[in-house]
Amino acid sequence: MAALISYIGGFVTGIIFFFLEKDNKFIRFHAIQSIILTVAWLIVKYVLGYIPFIGWLLVLLVNGLVLALWIVCMVKAYQKQTFKIPVIGDLADQYK
């Protein structure tokens, strides 16, 4: 259940569970993946916000994609499965 909660609060709960769960690699993987996903989303959203005319539309598109990824990750974490987001999942795997 902690792996699922790692996604609910974004990087905040991800950081909390990363430091609390030192022995559980499954929870640590999901916590790190949540942290990286949230930080990447915030950076992309910030950069796209500066693009004139279509920036807001791209931000909406990215928000929808990230929401879908969060839902998939939460469902997989609840099912006790490891779901790797491309690139982000590989990074999370290195640090679990």
C-alpha distances in whole Angstrom, upper triangle without the diagonal:
4,5,5,6,9,11,11,13,15,16,16,12,13,16,14,11,14,16,14,12,16,15,12,14,11,9,12,13,11,12,15,15,14,17,20,19,19,22,24,24,25,28,29,29,31,33,34,34,38,39,42,42,39,36,35,34,33,30,29,29,27,25,24,23,21,19,19,18,15,14,15,12,10,11,11,8,6,9,9,12,13,15,18,19,23,24,21,19,22,22,18,19,22,20,17
4,5,5,6,9,10,11,13,14,13,9,9,12,10,7,10,12,10,9,13,13,10,12,10,6,9,11,9,9,12,13,12,14,17,17,17,20,22,22,23,26,27,27,29,31,32,33,36,37,40,41,38,35,34,34,32,29,29,29,26,24,24,23,20,19,20,18,15,15,16,13,10,12,12,9,9,12,10,13,13,15,17,19,22,23,19,18,20,20,16,17,20,18,15
4,6,5,7,10,11,12,13,13,10,9,12,11,8,10,13,12,10,13,13,10,10,7,5,8,8,6,7,10,10,9,12,14,14,15,18,19,19,21,24,24,25,27,29,30,31,34,35,38,38,35,33,32,31,29,27,27,26,23,22,22,20,17,17,17,15,12,13,13,9,8,10,9,6,7,10,8,10,10,11,13,15,18,19,16,14,17,17,13,14,17,15,12
4,5,6,7,10,11,13,13,10,10,13,13,10,13,16,15,13,17,17,14,14,11,8,11,11,8,9,12,11,10,13,15,14,14,18,19,19,20,23,24,24,26,28,29,29,33,34,37,37,34,31,30,29,28,25,24,24,22,20,19,18,16,14,14,13,10,10,10,8,5,8,8,5,6,9,9,11,11,12,14,15,19,20,17,15,19,19,15,17,20,18,16
4,5,5,7,9,11,10,7,8,11,10,9,12,14,13,13,16,17,14,15,13,10,12,13,9,9,12,12,10,12,15,14,14,17,19,18,19,22,23,23,25,28,28,29,32,33,36,36,34,31,29,29,28,25,24,24,22,20,20,19,16,15,16,15,11,12,13,11,8,11,12,9,9,13,13,14,14,15,17,17,21,22,18,17,21,20,16,18,21,19,17
4,6,6,7,8,8,5,5,8,8,7,9,12,11,11,14,16,13,13,11,8,9,10,7,5,9,9,6,8,12,11,11,14,16,16,17,20,21,21,23,25,26,27,30,31,34,35,32,29,28,28,26,23,23,23,20,18,19,18,15,14,16,13,10,12,13,10,8,12,12,9,11,14,13,14,13,14,15,15,18,19,15,14,17,16,13,15,18,15,14
4,6,5,8,9,7,7,10,11,10,12,15,15,15,18,19,16,16,13,11,12,11,8,7,10,9,5,8,11,9,9,12,14,13,15,17,18,18,20,23,23,24,27,28,31,32,29,26,25,25,23,20,20,20,17,15,16,15,11,11,12,10,7,9,10,8,6,10,11,9,11,14,14,14,13,13,14,13,17,17,14,14,17,16,14,16,19,17,16
4,6,9,9,7,9,12,12,12,14,17,16,17,20,21,19,19,16,13,15,15,11,10,13,12,9,11,14,12,11,14,16,14,15,19,20,19,21,24,24,24,27,29,31,32,29,26,24,25,23,20,20,20,18,15,16,16,13,11,13,12,8,9,12,10,8,11,13,11,12,16,16,17,17,16,17,16,20,21,17,17,21,20,17,20,22,20,19
4,6,6,5,7,10,10,11,13,15,15,16,19,21,19,19,18,14,15,16,12,10,13,13,9,10,13,12,9,12,15,14,14,17,19,18,19,22,23,23,26,28,30,31,29,26,24,25,23,20,20,21,18,16,17,17,14,13,15,14,11,13,15,13,11,15,17,14,15,19,19,20,19,18,19,18,21,21,18,18,21,20,17,20,22,20,19
4,6,6,6,9,10,11,12,15,16,17,19,21,19,19,17,14,14,14,11,9,10,10,6,6,9,8,6,9,11,10,11,14,15,15,16,19,20,20,23,25,28,29,26,23,22,23,21,18,18,19,16,13,15,15,11,11,14,12,9,12,14,12,11,15,16,14,16,19,19,19,18,17,16,15,18,18,14,15,18,17,15,18,20,18,17
4,6,5,6,8,10,10,12,14,15,17,20,18,17,17,14,12,13,11,8,8,9,6,4,8,8,6,7,10,11,10,13,15,15,16,19,20,21,23,26,29,30,28,24,23,24,22,19,20,21,17,16,18,17,13,14,17,14,12,15,17,14,14,18,18,16,18,21,20,20,18,17,17,16,18,17,14,15,17,15,13,17,18,15,15
4,5,5,6,9,10,11,12,14,17,19,18,18,18,14,13,15,13,9,11,12,9,8,11,12,9,11,14,14,13,16,18,18,19,22,23,23,26,28,31,32,30,27,26,27,25,22,23,24,20,18,21,20,16,17,19,17,14,17,19,16,15,19,20,17,19,22,21,22,20,20,20,19,22,21,17,18,21,18,16,19,20,17,17
4,5,5,6,8,10,10,12,15,17,15,16,15,11,11,13,11,7,10,11,8,8,12,13,11,13,16,16,16,19,21,20,22,24,26,26,29,31,34,34,32,29,28,29,27,24,24,25,22,19,21,20,17,16,19,17,13,16,17,14,13,17,17,14,16,19,18,19,18,18,19,18,21,21,17,17,20,18,15,18,20,17,15
4,5,5,6,9,10,11,13,15,14,13,12,9,8,10,8,4,6,8,6,5,9,10,9,11,14,14,15,17,19,20,21,23,25,25,28,30,33,34,32,28,27,28,26,23,24,24,21,19,21,19,16,16,18,15,13,15,16,13,12,16,16,13,15,18,17,17,15,16,16,16,18,18,14,14,16,14,12,14,16,13,12
4,6,5,6,9,10,12,15,14,14,14,11,9,11,10,7,8,10,9,7,10,12,11,12,15,16,16,18,20,21,21,24,26,26,29,31,34,35,33,30,29,30,28,25,26,26,23,22,23,22,19,19,21,19,16,19,20,16,16,20,19,16,19,21,20,20,18,19,18,18,21,19,16,16,18,15,13,15,16,13,12
4,6,6,6,9,11,14,13,14,15,11,10,13,12,8,10,13,11,10,14,15,14,15,18,19,19,21,24,24,24,27,29,29,32,34,37,38,36,33,32,33,31,28,28,29,26,24,25,25,21,21,23,21,18,20,21,18,17,20,20,16,18,21,19,21,19,20,20,21,24,23,19,19,21,18,15,18,19,15,14
4,5,5,6,9,11,10,11,11,7,7,10,9,6,9,12,10,10,14,15,15,16,19,20,20,22,24,25,26,28,30,31,33,35,38,39,37,34,33,33,31,28,29,29,26,24,25,24,21,21,22,19,17,18,19,16,15,18,17,13,15,18,16,17,16,18,18,19,22,21,18,17,19,17,14,15,17,13,11
4,6,6,7,10,9,9,10,8,5,8,9,6,7,10,10,9,12,14,14,15,18,19,20,21,23,24,25,27,29,30,32,34,38,39,37,33,33,34,31,28,29,29,26,24,26,24,21,22,23,20,17,20,20,16,16,19,18,15,17,19,17,18,16,17,17,18,20,19,16,15,16,14,11,13,13,10,8
4,6,6,10,11,12,13,10,8,12,12,9,10,14,14,12,15,18,17,17,20,22,22,23,26,27,28,30,32,32,35,37,40,42,39,36,35,36,34,31,32,32,29,28,29,28,24,25,26,23,21,23,24,20,19,23,21,18,20,22,20,21,19,21,21,22,24,23,19,19,20,17,14,16,16,12,11
4,6,9,9,12,13,10,9,13,13,10,12,16,15,14,18,20,19,20,23,24,24,26,29,29,30,32,34,35,37,39,42,44,41,38,37,38,36,33,34,34,30,29,30,29,25,25,27,24,21,23,24,20,19,22,21,17,19,21,18,20,19,21,22,23,26,25,21,20,22,20,16,18,18,15,13
4,6,6,8,9,7,7,10,11,9,11,14,14,15,17,19,19,21,23,24,25,27,29,30,31,33,35,36,38,40,43,44,42,39,38,38,36,33,34,34,30,29,30,28,25,25,26,23,21,22,22,18,18,20,19,15,17,19,16,17,16,19,19,21,24,23,20,18,20,18,15,15,16,13,10
4,6,8,10,9,7,11,13,11,12,15,16,16,18,20,21,22,24,26,26,28,30,31,32,34,36,37,39,41,44,46,43,40,40,40,38,35,36,35,32,31,32,30,27,28,28,25,23,25,24,21,20,23,21,17,19,21,18,19,17,20,20,22,24,23,20,19,19,18,14,14,15,11,9
4,6,9,9,8,11,13,13,14,17,18,18,20,22,23,24,26,28,29,30,32,33,35,36,38,39,42,43,47,48,45,42,42,42,39,37,38,37,34,33,33,31,28,29,29,26,24,25,24,21,21,22,20,17,19,20,16,17,16,19,20,22,25,24,21,19,19,19,15,14,15,13,9
4,6,6,6,9,10,11,12,14,16,17,18,20,21,23,24,26,27,29,30,32,33,35,36,38,40,42,45,46,43,40,39,39,37,35,35,34,31,30,30,28,25,26,26,23,21,22,21,17,17,19,16,13,15,16,12,14,13,16,17,20,22,22,19,17,18,17,14,13,14,12,9
4,6,5,6,9,10,10,12,14,15,16,18,20,21,22,24,26,27,28,30,31,33,34,36,38,39,43,44,41,38,38,37,35,33,33,32,29,28,29,26,24,24,24,21,19,21,19,16,16,18,15,12,15,16,12,12,11,13,14,17,19,18,16,13,14,14,10,9,11,9,6
4,5,5,7,9,10,11,12,14,16,17,18,20,21,22,25,26,27,28,30,32,33,34,37,38,41,42,39,36,36,35,33,31,31,30,27,26,26,24,21,22,21,18,16,17,16,12,13,14,11,9,11,12,8,9,7,11,12,15,17,18,15,12,14,14,11,10,12,11,8
4,5,5,6,9,10,10,12,14,15,16,18,20,21,23,24,26,27,29,30,31,33,35,37,40,41,38,35,34,34,32,29,30,29,26,25,25,23,20,20,20,17,15,16,16,12,12,14,12,9,11,12,9,11,10,12,13,15,18,18,15,13,15,15,11,11,14,12,8
4,5,5,6,8,10,10,12,14,15,16,18,20,21,23,24,25,27,29,30,31,34,35,39,40,37,34,34,34,31,29,29,29,25,24,25,23,20,21,21,18,16,18,17,14,14,16,14,11,14,16,13,13,11,13,13,15,17,17,14,12,13,12,8,9,11,8,5
4,5,5,6,9,10,11,12,14,15,16,18,20,21,22,24,26,27,28,30,32,33,37,38,35,32,32,32,29,27,27,26,23,23,23,21,18,19,19,15,14,16,15,11,13,15,12,10,14,15,12,11,8,10,9,11,14,13,10,8,10,9,6,6,9,8,5
4,5,5,6,9,10,10,12,14,15,16,18,20,21,22,24,26,26,28,31,32,35,36,33,30,29,29,27,24,25,24,21,20,20,18,15,16,16,12,11,13,12,8,9,12,10,7,11,12,10,10,8,9,9,10,14,14,11,9,12,11,8,9,12,11,9
4,6,5,6,9,10,11,12,14,15,17,19,20,21,23,25,26,27,30,31,34,35,33,30,29,29,27,24,25,24,21,20,21,19,16,16,17,14,12,15,15,11,11,14,13,10,13,16,13,14,12,12,12,13,16,15,12,11,13,12,8,11,13,10,9
4,5,5,6,8,10,11,12,14,15,17,18,20,21,23,24,26,28,29,33,34,31,28,28,28,26,23,24,24,20,20,21,19,16,17,18,14,13,16,16,12,13,17,15,13,16,18,16,15,12,12,11,12,14,13,9,9,10,8,5,8,10,7,7
4,5,5,6,8,10,10,12,14,15,16,18,20,21,22,24,26,27,31,32,29,26,26,26,23,21,22,21,17,17,18,15,12,14,15,11,10,13,12,9,11,14,13,11,15,16,15,13,10,10,8,8,11,10,6,6,9,8,5,8,11,10,9
4,6,5,6,9,10,10,12,14,15,16,18,20,21,22,25,26,30,30,27,25,24,24,22,19,20,19,16,15,16,14,11,12,13,10,8,12,12,9,10,13,13,11,14,16,15,15,12,12,11,10,13,13,9,10,13,11,9,12,14,13,12
4,6,5,6,9,10,11,12,14,15,17,18,20,21,24,25,29,30,27,24,24,25,22,19,21,20,17,16,18,16,13,14,16,13,11,15,16,12,14,17,17,15,18,20,19,18,16,15,13,12,15,13,10,11,13,11,9,13,14,12,12
4,5,5,6,8,10,11,12,14,15,16,18,20,22,23,27,28,25,22,23,23,20,18,20,19,15,15,17,15,12,14,16,12,12,16,16,13,15,18,17,16,19,21,20,18,15,14,12,10,12,10,7,9,11,8,8,11,12,11,12
4,6,5,6,9,10,10,12,14,15,16,18,21,22,25,26,23,20,20,20,17,15,16,15,12,12,13,11,8,11,12,9,9,12,13,11,13,16,15,15,18,20,19,18,15,13,11,9,11,10,7,9,12,11,10,13,15,14,15
4,6,5,6,9,10,10,12,14,15,16,19,21,24,25,22,19,19,19,17,14,15,15,12,11,13,12,9,10,13,11,9,13,14,12,14,17,17,16,19,21,21,20,18,16,15,12,14,14,10,13,15,14,13,16,18,16,17
4,5,5,6,9,10,11,12,14,15,18,19,23,24,22,19,19,20,17,15,17,17,13,13,16,14,11,14,16,14,13,17,18,16,17,21,21,19,22,25,24,23,20,18,16,14,15,14,11,14,16,13,13,17,17,16,17
4,6,5,6,8,10,11,12,14,16,17,21,22,20,17,17,18,15,13,15,15,11,12,14,12,10,13,15,13,13,17,17,16,18,21,20,20,23,25,24,23,20,17,15,12,13,11,9,12,14,12,13,16,17,17,18
4,5,5,6,8,10,10,12,15,16,19,20,17,14,14,15,12,10,12,11,8,8,11,10,7,10,12,11,11,15,16,15,17,20,20,20,22,24,24,23,20,18,16,13,14,13,11,14,17,15,15,19,20,19,21
4,6,5,6,9,10,10,13,15,18,20,18,14,14,15,13,10,13,13,10,10,13,13,10,13,16,14,14,17,19,18,19,22,23,22,25,27,27,26,23,21,19,16,18,17,14,17,19,17,18,21,22,21,22
4,5,5,6,9,10,12,13,17,19,17,13,14,16,13,11,14,14,11,12,15,14,12,15,18,16,17,20,21,20,22,25,25,25,27,29,29,28,25,22,20,17,17,16,14,18,19,17,18,21,22,21,23
4,5,5,6,8,10,11,15,16,14,11,12,13,10,8,11,11,8,10,13,12,11,14,16,15,16,19,20,19,22,24,24,25,27,29,29,27,25,22,20,16,16,15,14,18,19,18,19,22,23,22,24
4,6,5,6,9,10,13,15,12,9,9,11,8,6,9,10,7,8,12,12,11,13,16,15,16,19,20,20,21,24,25,25,27,30,30,28,26,23,22,18,19,18,17,20,22,20,21,25,25,25,26
4,6,5,7,10,13,15,13,10,10,13,11,8,12,13,11,12,15,15,14,16,19,19,19,22,24,23,24,27,28,28,30,33,33,31,29,26,24,21,21,20,19,22,24,22,23,26,27,26,28
4,5,6,7,11,14,12,9,11,13,10,9,13,14,12,13,16,16,15,18,21,20,21,24,25,25,26,29,30,30,32,34,34,32,30,27,25,21,21,20,19,22,24,22,23,27,27,27,29
4,5,5,9,11,9,5,7,9,7,6,10,11,9,11,14,14,14,17,19,19,20,23,24,24,26,28,29,30,32,34,34,32,30,27,25,21,21,20,20,23,25,23,25,28,28,28,30
4,6,8,10,9,5,6,9,8,7,10,12,11,12,15,16,16,18,20,21,21,24,26,26,27,30,31,31,33,35,36,34,32,29,27,24,24,23,22,26,27,26,27,30,31,31,32
4,6,9,9,6,9,11,11,10,13,15,14,16,19,19,19,21,24,24,25,27,29,29,31,33,34,34,37,39,39,37,35,32,30,26,26,25,24,28,29,28,29,32,33,32,34
4,7,6,4,8,10,9,10,13,14,14,16,18,19,19,22,24,24,25,28,29,29,31,33,34,35,37,39,39,38,35,32,30,26,25,25,25,28,30,28,30,33,33,34,35
4,6,6,8,10,11,12,14,15,16,18,20,21,22,24,26,27,28,30,31,32,34,36,37,38,40,42,42,41,38,35,33,29,29,28,28,32,33,32,33,37,37,37,39
4,6,7,8,10,11,13,14,16,17,19,20,22,23,25,26,28,29,31,32,33,35,37,38,40,41,42,40,38,35,33,30,29,29,29,32,34,33,35,38,39,39,40
4,6,5,6,9,10,11,12,14,16,17,18,20,21,23,24,26,27,29,30,32,33,34,36,38,39,37,35,32,30,26,26,26,26,29,31,30,32,35,36,36,37
4,5,5,6,9,10,10,12,14,15,16,18,20,21,22,24,26,27,28,30,31,32,34,36,37,35,33,30,28,24,24,24,24,27,29,28,29,32,33,33,35
4,5,5,6,9,10,10,12,14,15,16,19,20,21,23,24,25,27,29,30,31,33,35,36,34,32,29,28,24,25,25,24,27,29,29,29,33,34,34,35
4,5,5,6,9,10,11,13,14,15,17,19,20,21,23,24,26,27,29,30,32,33,35,33,31,28,27,23,23,24,24,27,29,28,29,32,34,34,35
4,5,5,6,8,10,11,12,14,15,16,18,20,21,22,24,26,27,28,30,32,33,31,29,25,24,20,20,21,20,23,25,25,26,29,30,31,32
4,5,5,6,9,10,10,12,14,15,16,18,20,21,22,24,25,26,28,30,31,29,28,24,23,19,20,20,19,22,25,24,24,28,29,29,30
4,5,5,6,9,10,10,12,14,15,17,19,20,21,23,24,25,27,29,30,29,27,24,23,20,21,22,21,23,26,26,26,29,31,30,31
4,5,5,6,9,10,11,12,14,16,17,18,20,21,23,24,26,27,29,27,25,22,21,17,18,19,19,21,24,24,24,27,29,29,30
4,5,5,6,8,10,10,12,14,15,16,18,20,21,22,24,26,27,25,23,19,18,15,15,16,15,18,21,20,21,24,25,26,26
4,5,5,6,9,10,10,12,14,15,16,18,20,21,22,24,25,24,23,20,19,16,17,18,17,19,22,21,21,24,26,26,26
4,5,5,6,9,10,11,12,14,15,17,18,20,21,23,24,23,22,19,18,15,17,19,17,19,22,22,22,25,27,27,27
4,5,5,6,9,10,11,12,14,16,17,18,20,21,22,20,19,16,15,12,13,15,14,16,19,19,19,22,24,24,25
4,5,5,6,9,10,10,12,14,15,16,18,20,21,19,17,14,14,11,13,14,12,14,17,17,17,19,22,22,22
4,5,5,6,9,10,11,12,14,15,16,18,20,19,18,15,15,13,16,17,15,16,20,20,19,21,24,24,23
4,5,5,6,9,10,11,12,14,15,17,18,17,16,13,14,11,14,17,15,15,19,20,19,21,24,24,23
4,5,5,6,8,10,10,12,14,15,16,14,13,10,10,8,11,13,11,12,15,16,15,17,20,20,20
4,6,5,6,9,10,10,12,14,15,14,13,11,12,10,13,15,13,13,17,17,15,17,20,20,19
4,5,5,6,9,10,11,12,14,13,14,11,13,12,16,18,16,15,19,20,18,20,23,23,21
4,5,5,6,9,10,11,12,11,11,8,10,10,13,16,14,13,17,18,16,18,21,21,20
4,5,5,6,8,10,10,9,8,6,8,8,12,14,12,11,14,15,13,15,18,18,16
4,5,5,6,9,10,10,10,9,12,12,16,18,15,14,18,18,16,17,20,20,18
4,5,5,6,9,9,10,9,13,13,17,20,17,16,19,20,18,19,22,22,20
4,5,5,6,5,7,6,10,11,15,17,16,13,16,18,15,16,19,20,17
4,5,5,6,7,8,11,13,16,18,16,13,16,17,14,15,18,18,15
4,5,8,10,11,14,16,20,22,19,17,20,21,18,18,22,21,18
4,5,9,10,14,16,20,22,20,17,20,22,19,18,22,22,19
4,7,9,13,16,19,21,19,15,18,19,16,16,19,19,16
4,6,10,13,16,18,16,13,15,17,15,14,17,18,15
4,6,10,12,14,13,9,11,14,11,10,14,15,12
4,6,9,12,11,8,10,13,11,11,14,15,14
4,6,8,7,4,7,9,8,9,12,13,13
4,6,5,5,8,10,9,11,13,15,15
4,6,6,7,9,10,11,13,15,16
4,6,5,6,9,10,11,13,15
4,5,5,6,9,10,11,12
4,5,5,6,9,10,10
4,5,5,7,9,10
4,5,5,7,9
4,5,5,6
4,6,6
4,6
4
